[in-house]
Amino acid sequence: MTTQVNLYEAKTHLSDLVERAARGEDIVIAKAGRPKVRLVAVEARTTPRTAGVWRGRITMSPDFDDSLADLLGGTAE
């Protein structure tokens, strides 16, 4: 079942609406009676992140932390 609330009510009761959406309820926020957005729960990751998958693919330039004066056209500290 979809619950539609107006923008003012959504601002006033945001915490409650977020909890309801997290439990799976379909919440639609409307402005002037016209649906604008749907509030949905974020799905949890099903697989753990693997550390180091970008190792060897990214390099950092030797001048990464040099002064930006030449790029900004003046002195930069």
Helices and strands as residue ranges (DSSP letters): E 2-6, H 7-12, H 14-22, E 26-31, E 34-39, H 69-72
